[in-house]
Amino acid sequence: MITWQSKDLSFEAPFMFLFIGNNKAILFDTGATNDMIRFPLRKTVDAILEKWLSKNKRENYELIVAHTHEHNDHTSGDTQFLHRANTKVIAKDLDSVGSFFGIQKGALGTGKCDLGGRVLIILPIPRHDPGSISI
């Protein structure tokens, strides 16, 4: 799923990307606002995952929340997911990103995220922000 935040809420209009695998899902970026009423990202993600899980029965299905980079217009909605069950919010700093995806510090190599039946290749692209990644 790809969605974006309306320019009515943020002039940045950031995109968010949800990848669903057999064992877990990952959401990249959470937008520029944490207001669950004006920007119900968690409600939207939960509805998508509930629909998928109703067709694909899984126990303890995990959601990972990560970021393409650490700027506020990509991380402000993190608070919507902090107390969600079976959810891991990855810290947005360079060391946390590298550690989670298996990218060695200072390396130009790649990392991975195995969702079960879907492996994402993570490439560091540190020009925009030191922890910037591409999927």
Secondary structure, 3 states (H helix, E strand, C coil): CEEECCCCCCCCCCEEEEEECCCEEEEECCCCCCCCCCCCHHHHHHHHHHHHHHHCCCCCCEEEEECCCCCHHHHHHHHHHCCCCCEEECCCCHHHHHHHHCCCCCCCCCEEEECCCCEEEEEECCCCCCCCEEC
